[in-house]
Amino acid sequence: MTDKFTKGPWKLTQQGHWPFSLITRAADDRVIAFRELASDNTSDKLARHANARSGNAEVIANETLRAAAPELLEALRYARRFLKPGDHDTAYVDAVIAKALSTPAEG
């Protein structure tokens, strides 16, 4: 089965200083995701500063996780090869892999 998502690694970058955007790019530099962020504090010129002060911490953490998703899935697939069903909860690992490869539900 071939994966339908863009292969990793993906890279998260910041564009601009105020307001700024977080851009997730594929290895070939194509844009995977684009997220604009703003802060109420005009001294927050960089993501690392706005992260702590403006309520954007969760958004930045989510975008960082998104950028790591292809590599996390590959690591989970790799680790799964070494798990024996009698010794580990392989059904859980298999379900997480399936979820990562599934089509989003409507709603």
C-alpha positions as CSV (number, residue, x, y, z in Angstrom):
1,M,0.0,0.0,0.0
2,T,1.3,3.4,-0.9
3,D,0.9,6.4,1.5
4,K,-1.3,9.2,0.2
5,F,0.4,11.9,2.3
6,T,3.5,13.9,1.3
7,K,6.6,12.2,2.4
8,G,8.7,13.6,5.2
9,P,10.7,15.1,6.6
10,W,8.6,18.3,7.0
11,K,10.1,21.5,8.3
12,L,8.3,24.2,10.3
13,T,9.5,27.7,9.6
14,Q,8.4,31.2,10.7
15,Q,7.6,33.9,8.1
16,G,7.7,37.5,9.2
17,H,8.0,39.0,12.6
18,W,4.8,40.8,13.4
19,P,2.3,39.4,12.9
20,F,3.9,36.2,11.8
21,S,3.0,32.9,10.2
22,L,4.1,29.3,10.7
23,I,4.6,27.4,7.5
24,T,5.1,23.6,7.3
25,R,7.0,22.6,4.2
26,A,7.8,19.3,2.6
27,A,11.3,18.3,1.7
28,D,10.8,19.7,-1.8
29,D,9.8,23.1,-0.2
30,R,6.1,22.7,-1.1
31,V,3.7,24.2,1.5
32,I,1.9,21.6,3.6
33,A,0.2,24.0,6.0
34,F,0.1,27.7,6.7
35,R,-1.0,29.2,10.0
36,E,-1.1,32.9,10.8
37,L,-0.4,33.9,14.4
38,A,-0.7,37.2,16.2
39,S,0.0,38.4,19.7
40,D,-1.6,41.1,21.8
41,N,1.9,42.1,22.9
42,T,3.7,44.1,20.3
43,S,7.1,43.1,21.8
44,D,6.4,39.5,20.7
45,K,8.3,39.6,17.5
46,L,9.3,35.9,17.3
47,A,7.3,32.7,17.7
48,R,9.4,31.7,20.7
49,H,8.3,34.9,22.5
50,A,4.7,34.9,21.5
51,N,4.5,31.3,22.5
52,A,4.7,32.0,26.2
53,R,2.8,35.3,26.3
54,S,-0.1,35.4,23.9
55,G,-2.1,32.2,24.1
56,N,-0.4,30.9,20.9
57,A,1.5,28.2,22.8
58,E,-1.0,25.5,21.9
59,V,-1.1,26.5,18.3
60,I,2.6,26.5,18.0
61,A,2.9,23.1,19.7
62,N,0.3,21.7,17.4
63,E,2.1,23.0,14.3
64,T,5.4,21.6,15.6
65,L,3.7,18.2,16.1
66,R,2.2,18.3,12.6
67,A,5.6,19.0,11.1
68,A,7.0,15.9,12.9
69,A,4.0,13.6,11.8
70,P,5.6,11.8,8.9
71,E,8.7,10.9,10.9
72,L,6.7,9.9,13.9
73,L,4.6,7.6,11.8
74,E,7.7,6.1,10.2
75,A,9.2,5.5,13.7
76,L,6.0,3.8,14.9
77,R,6.0,1.5,11.8
78,Y,9.6,0.7,12.5
79,A,9.0,-0.1,16.2
80,R,6.0,-2.2,15.3
81,R,8.1,-4.6,13.4
82,F,9.8,-5.7,16.7
83,L,6.6,-6.1,18.8
84,K,5.2,-9.6,19.3
85,P,1.4,-9.8,19.8
86,G,1.7,-11.9,22.9
87,D,4.2,-9.6,24.6
88,H,2.7,-6.2,23.7
89,D,-0.6,-4.5,22.8
90,T,0.0,-4.6,19.1
91,A,-3.7,-3.9,18.4
92,Y,-3.3,-0.4,19.9
93,V,-0.2,0.3,17.8
94,D,-1.9,-1.0,14.7
95,A,-5.0,1.1,15.4
96,V,-2.8,4.3,15.8
97,I,-1.1,3.5,12.5
98,A,-4.4,2.9,10.8
99,K,-5.8,6.2,12.2
100,A,-2.8,8.1,10.8
101,L,-3.5,6.6,7.3
102,S,-7.3,6.9,7.4
103,T,-9.5,9.4,5.6
104,P,-11.0,12.1,7.9
105,A,-14.5,11.5,9.1
106,E,-17.2,13.9,8.0
107,G,-18.8,16.1,10.6
